[in-house]
Amino acid sequence: MSLSSAQRREYRAIAHNLKPIIIIGDKGLSEGLMQELDRALDDHELIKVKVASNDREARAEIINELCSQSGAELVQTIGKIAIVMRRAKQPNPKLSNLSR
């Protein structure tokens, strides 16, 4: 599932006012963090993730691993913030950021 440039632009506009839901610290991608990420993606579909690492290459590696493990698509990264999207099987219109 690859996003077109128009879709990426639309998702960036939606995510502009969102706050990071997941914050990845020094311990990296733990099992509990991945469970919370799956729950957040199922509920909200489009989320911001903050990676609290000062190393640019380590941040990129963590974000790529996060996307591959969760099946999510990377929309954009700016500094320590990544916008990640995964469509839910049955989206909840009250929680989904895509259906607002």
Backbone torsions as a table, in degrees:
resi	resn	phi	psi	omega
1	MET	NA	104.0	179.1
2	SER	-107.9	139.9	-177.7
3	LEU	-91.2	139.8	174.8
4	SER	-77.9	167.6	-179.6
5	SER	-66.4	-32.6	177.7
6	ALA	-68.0	-39.7	177.7
7	GLN	-65.5	-43.9	178.7
8	ARG	-59.2	-42.4	179.2
9	ARG	-62.3	-43.5	179.6
10	GLU	-64.2	-44.0	-179.4
11	TYR	-68.1	-35.5	176.1
12	ARG	-64.2	-39.5	178.8
13	ALA	-65.1	-41.1	178.7
14	ILE	-65.5	-42.1	-174.8
15	ALA	-77.7	-9.4	-175.6
16	HIS	-54.5	-42.8	-176.6
17	ASN	-91.4	0.7	-178.8
18	LEU	-78.9	152.1	173.1
19	LYS	-100.2	152.7	177.6
20	PRO	-62.1	129.8	179.4
21	ILE	-91.4	-39.5	-178.7
22	ILE	-109.9	132.1	175.9
23	ILE	-122.1	119.4	-178.5
24	ILE	-97.3	119.7	-177.6
25	GLY	-97.3	-152.0	-176.1
26	ASP	-68.1	-25.1	-176.8
27	LYS	-78.5	-9.4	175.9
28	GLY	75.9	-147.6	-175.5
29	LEU	-89.8	94.7	177.3
30	SER	-90.3	170.5	180.0
31	GLU	-64.5	-40.4	178.4
32	GLY	-64.5	-39.0	178.6
33	LEU	-65.8	-40.1	179.6
34	MET	-66.9	-35.6	176.0
35	GLN	-65.4	-42.3	178.8
36	GLU	-66.6	-37.6	176.6
37	LEU	-63.3	-44.3	177.8
38	ASP	-61.0	-42.4	178.8
39	ARG	-63.4	-44.5	-179.0
40	ALA	-64.6	-40.7	179.1
41	LEU	-69.2	-36.5	176.4
42	ASP	-65.5	-37.8	-178.8
43	ASP	-77.6	-49.5	-168.0
44	HIS	-104.8	-21.1	179.9
45	GLU	67.8	-40.5	179.4
46	LEU	-125.4	117.7	-176.3
47	ILE	-136.3	163.8	171.2
48	LYS	-105.3	141.0	178.6
49	VAL	-124.6	132.6	177.7
50	LYS	-107.5	129.6	177.8
51	VAL	-108.7	111.8	-175.2
52	ALA	-87.5	63.7	177.4
53	SER	-129.9	139.8	-178.7
54	ASN	-84.8	-17.8	-178.8
55	ASP	-83.2	118.7	-176.3
56	ARG	-61.8	-42.5	-179.3
57	GLU	-67.9	-38.6	178.3
58	ALA	-65.4	-39.5	176.9
59	ARG	-61.4	-45.9	-179.5
60	ALA	-62.7	-40.0	178.9
61	GLU	-65.7	-42.4	179.0
62	ILE	-64.2	-43.4	-179.1
63	ILE	-65.6	-41.5	178.0
64	ASN	-64.1	-41.3	178.2
65	GLU	-66.1	-40.4	177.9
66	LEU	-60.2	-45.2	-179.7
67	CYS	-67.0	-40.7	-178.8
68	SER	-69.6	-38.2	179.8
69	GLN	-71.6	-34.2	-175.9
70	SER	-93.5	-13.0	-177.0
71	GLY	76.3	20.2	-178.5
72	ALA	-92.7	162.3	179.2
73	GLU	-107.6	131.9	177.7
74	LEU	-79.1	123.8	179.4
75	VAL	-90.9	-48.3	-177.2
76	GLN	-164.0	151.6	169.4
77	THR	-127.1	136.2	173.3
78	ILE	-135.3	110.3	-179.4
79	GLY	61.6	-119.5	-178.3
80	LYS	-94.0	1.5	-176.5
81	ILE	-108.0	132.4	175.4
82	ALA	-121.5	139.9	174.4
83	ILE	-102.2	123.5	-174.4
84	VAL	-124.8	141.3	-177.6
85	MET	-135.5	136.9	171.4
86	ARG	-147.7	124.2	179.0
87	ARG	-67.0	138.1	177.3
88	ALA	-85.5	150.7	177.4
89	LYS	-65.1	-43.0	176.1
90	GLN	-131.6	89.6	-177.1
91	PRO	-66.6	141.4	175.3
92	ASN	-91.9	112.7	-176.2
93	PRO	-61.6	-21.8	180.0
94	LYS	-79.4	-25.7	-176.9
95	LEU	-106.5	-27.0	-173.5
96	SER	-67.4	133.3	176.1
97	ASN	-79.1	-17.6	-178.0
98	LEU	-84.5	-23.6	-176.2
99	SER	-101.5	12.9	178.4
100	ARG	-86.7	NA	NA
